[in-house]
């Protein structure tokens, strides 16, 4: 469980890197509540979407089911923040699998975050 001092220190994180590093270095002792708080903090401080993207990929790789809620929130924030599409493209294979292109129609219908990313990256696509 995170201490109040740790929470205050991470609230001063200028860009999300410190929060991402804290997650990566402490994942084995963080509670679900901690992860939710850290995701909220990252969403607030990450202006480019870079660390939201990285944290979503990392948490999804660690435990897709346990971290589904913060991963969804981090992805939604990354989509909003990554205006230049530098980072969100990495989410497609990381979150939805290397075969996401073959399943694009199905994924678009079932996952709003996938639909939003796909539409931004491939605006002329029929999907």
C-alpha positions as YAML, in Angstrom:
chain: A
units: angstrom
residues:
- id: 1
  name: UNK
  ca: [0.00, 0.00, 0.00]
- id: 2
  name: UNK
  ca: [1.25, 3.44, -0.90]
- id: 3
  name: UNK
  ca: [2.01, 5.93, 1.83]
- id: 4
  name: UNK
  ca: [0.61, 9.43, 1.92]
- id: 5
  name: UNK
  ca: [4.14, 10.73, 1.40]
- id: 6
  name: UNK
  ca: [4.54, 8.65, -1.77]
- id: 7
  name: UNK
  ca: [1.18, 9.88, -3.06]
- id: 8
  name: UNK
  ca: [2.19, 13.51, -2.48]
- id: 9
  name: UNK
  ca: [5.54, 13.01, -4.17]
- id: 10
  name: UNK
  ca: [3.91, 11.44, -7.23]
- id: 11
  name: UNK
  ca: [1.30, 14.20, -7.40]
- id: 12
  name: UNK
  ca: [4.24, 16.52, -8.18]
- id: 13
  name: UNK
  ca: [5.33, 14.29, -11.08]
- id: 14
  name: UNK
  ca: [5.83, 16.73, -13.98]
- id: 15
  name: UNK
  ca: [5.13, 14.35, -16.86]
- id: 16
  name: UNK
  ca: [4.23, 10.82, -15.72]
- id: 17
  name: UNK
  ca: [7.68, 9.23, -15.83]
- id: 18
  name: UNK
  ca: [8.05, 9.06, -12.05]
- id: 19
  name: UNK
  ca: [4.59, 7.51, -11.74]
- id: 20
  name: UNK
  ca: [5.38, 4.95, -14.44]
- id: 21
  name: UNK
  ca: [8.68, 4.06, -12.76]
- id: 22
  name: UNK
  ca: [6.93, 3.75, -9.40]
- id: 23
  name: UNK
  ca: [4.45, 1.29, -10.89]
- id: 24
  name: UNK
  ca: [7.17, -0.74, -12.60]
- id: 25
  name: UNK
  ca: [9.40, -0.84, -9.53]
- id: 26
  name: UNK
  ca: [6.64, -1.67, -7.04]
- id: 27
  name: UNK
  ca: [4.10, -3.73, -9.01]
- id: 28
  name: UNK
  ca: [4.43, -6.75, -6.72]
- id: 29
  name: UNK
  ca: [3.39, -4.79, -3.60]
- id: 30
  name: UNK
  ca: [0.82, -2.39, -5.04]
- id: 31
  name: UNK
  ca: [-2.84, -2.98, -4.28]
- id: 32
  name: UNK
  ca: [-5.64, -2.61, -6.81]
- id: 33
  name: UNK
  ca: [-6.53, 0.67, -5.10]
- id: 34
  name: UNK
  ca: [-2.93, 1.86, -5.50]
- id: 35
  name: UNK
  ca: [-2.99, 1.03, -9.21]
- id: 36
  name: UNK
  ca: [-6.24, 2.97, -9.64]
- id: 37
  name: UNK
  ca: [-4.74, 5.99, -7.84]
- id: 38
  name: UNK
  ca: [-1.54, 5.79, -9.85]
- id: 39
  name: UNK
  ca: [-3.49, 5.55, -13.10]
- id: 40
  name: UNK
  ca: [-5.50, 8.64, -12.11]
- id: 41
  name: UNK
  ca: [-2.31, 10.49, -11.26]
- id: 42
  name: UNK
  ca: [-0.72, 9.56, -14.56]
- id: 43
  name: UNK
  ca: [-3.80, 10.62, -16.49]
- id: 44
  name: UNK
  ca: [-3.62, 13.98, -14.76]
- id: 45
  name: UNK
  ca: [0.10, 14.67, -15.26]
- id: 46
  name: UNK
  ca: [0.98, 13.05, -18.61]
- id: 47
  name: UNK
  ca: [0.43, 15.73, -21.25]
- id: 48
  name: UNK
  ca: [1.61, 13.76, -24.30]
- id: 49
  name: UNK
  ca: [0.07, 10.33, -23.65]
- id: 50
  name: UNK
  ca: [3.48, 8.66, -23.73]
- id: 51
  name: UNK
  ca: [3.43, 7.32, -20.19]
- id: 52
  name: UNK
  ca: [-0.28, 6.52, -20.24]
- id: 53
  name: UNK
  ca: [0.44, 4.33, -23.27]
- id: 54
  name: UNK
  ca: [3.44, 2.69, -21.63]
- id: 55
  name: UNK
  ca: [1.60, 2.06, -18.37]
- id: 56
  name: UNK
  ca: [-1.39, 0.57, -20.21]
- id: 57
  name: UNK
  ca: [0.88, -1.79, -22.13]
- id: 58
  name: UNK
  ca: [2.81, -2.76, -18.99]
- id: 59
  name: UNK
  ca: [-0.25, -3.40, -16.81]
- id: 60
  name: UNK
  ca: [-1.95, -5.34, -19.59]
- id: 61
  name: UNK
  ca: [1.13, -7.55, -19.94]
- id: 62
  name: UNK
  ca: [1.33, -8.15, -16.18]
- id: 63
  name: UNK
  ca: [-2.33, -9.10, -15.65]
- id: 64
  name: UNK
  ca: [-4.89, -8.30, -18.32]
- id: 65
  name: UNK
  ca: [-7.91, -9.15, -16.19]
- id: 66
  name: UNK
  ca: [-6.85, -7.67, -12.86]
- id: 67
  name: UNK
  ca: [-5.87, -4.34, -14.40]
- id: 68
  name: UNK
  ca: [-8.59, -4.09, -17.05]
- id: 69
  name: UNK
  ca: [-10.19, -0.98, -15.55]
- id: 70
  name: UNK
  ca: [-7.06, 1.16, -15.19]
- id: 71
  name: UNK
  ca: [-5.81, -0.06, -18.58]
- id: 72
  name: UNK
  ca: [-9.06, 1.10, -20.23]
- id: 73
  name: UNK
  ca: [-8.78, 4.49, -18.52]
- id: 74
  name: UNK
  ca: [-5.12, 4.90, -19.46]
- id: 75
  name: UNK
  ca: [-5.84, 4.01, -23.09]
- id: 76
  name: UNK
  ca: [-8.72, 6.49, -23.29]
- id: 77
  name: UNK
  ca: [-6.47, 9.22, -21.85]
- id: 78
  name: UNK
  ca: [-3.63, 8.32, -24.23]
- id: 79
  name: UNK
  ca: [-5.99, 8.63, -27.20]
- id: 80
  name: UNK
  ca: [-7.02, 12.11, -26.06]
- id: 81
  name: UNK
  ca: [-3.49, 13.27, -25.27]
- id: 82
  name: UNK
  ca: [-1.49, 11.80, -28.16]
- id: 83
  name: UNK
  ca: [-2.55, 14.32, -30.79]
- id: 84
  name: UNK
  ca: [0.39, 13.51, -33.05]
- id: 85
  name: UNK
  ca: [-0.20, 9.74, -32.87]
- id: 86
  name: UNK
  ca: [3.31, 9.01, -31.69]
- id: 87
  name: UNK
  ca: [2.39, 6.42, -29.06]
- id: 88
  name: UNK
  ca: [-1.14, 5.06, -29.51]
- id: 89
  name: UNK
  ca: [-0.21, 2.92, -32.50]
- id: 90
  name: UNK
  ca: [1.82, 0.72, -30.16]
- id: 91
  name: UNK
  ca: [-1.35, -0.12, -28.29]
- id: 92
  name: UNK
  ca: [-2.97, -2.00, -31.16]
- id: 93
  name: UNK
  ca: [-0.73, -5.10, -31.17]
- id: 94
  name: UNK
  ca: [0.09, -4.83, -27.45]
- id: 95
  name: UNK
  ca: [-3.49, -4.74, -26.21]
- id: 96
  name: UNK
  ca: [-5.48, -6.41, -28.98]
- id: 97
  name: UNK
  ca: [-2.89, -8.82, -30.39]
- id: 98
  name: UNK
  ca: [-0.71, -9.05, -33.46]
- id: 99
  name: UNK
  ca: [-3.75, -10.16, -35.46]
- id: 100
  name: UNK
  ca: [-5.77, -7.01, -34.68]
- id: 101
  name: UNK
  ca: [-5.97, -6.11, -38.39]
- id: 102
  name: UNK
  ca: [-7.74, -9.36, -39.25]
- id: 103
  name: UNK
  ca: [-10.16, -8.79, -36.34]
- id: 104
  name: UNK
  ca: [-10.59, -5.03, -36.83]
- id: 105
  name: UNK
  ca: [-14.30, -5.17, -37.64]
- id: 106
  name: UNK
  ca: [-15.07, -7.34, -34.61]
- id: 107
  name: UNK
  ca: [-12.89, -5.22, -32.31]
- id: 108
  name: UNK
  ca: [-14.36, -1.98, -33.58]
- id: 109
  name: UNK
  ca: [-17.84, -3.21, -32.72]
- id: 110
  name: UNK
  ca: [-16.88, -4.44, -29.25]
- id: 111
  name: UNK
  ca: [-14.27, -1.97, -27.97]
- id: 112
  name: UNK
  ca: [-14.65, 1.80, -28.07]
- id: 113
  name: UNK
  ca: [-10.96, 2.43, -27.38]
- id: 114
  name: UNK
  ca: [-9.96, 0.21, -30.29]
- id: 115
  name: UNK
  ca: [-12.44, 2.00, -32.56]
- id: 116
  name: UNK
  ca: [-11.12, 5.43, -31.54]
- id: 117
  name: UNK
  ca: [-7.46, 4.48, -32.08]
- id: 118
  name: UNK
  ca: [-8.14, 2.75, -35.38]
- id: 119
  name: UNK
  ca: [-10.14, 5.71, -36.66]
- id: 120
  name: UNK
  ca: [-7.34, 8.13, -35.74]
- id: 121
  name: UNK
  ca: [-4.57, 6.06, -37.25]
- id: 122
  name: UNK
  ca: [-6.47, 4.95, -40.35]
- id: 123
  name: UNK
  ca: [-8.99, 7.74, -41.05]
- id: 124
  name: UNK
  ca: [-9.70, 6.61, -44.60]
- id: 125
  name: UNK
  ca: [-10.39, 3.03, -43.58]
- id: 126
  name: UNK
  ca: [-13.86, 1.58, -44.17]
- id: 127
  name: UNK
  ca: [-14.04, 0.75, -40.46]
...
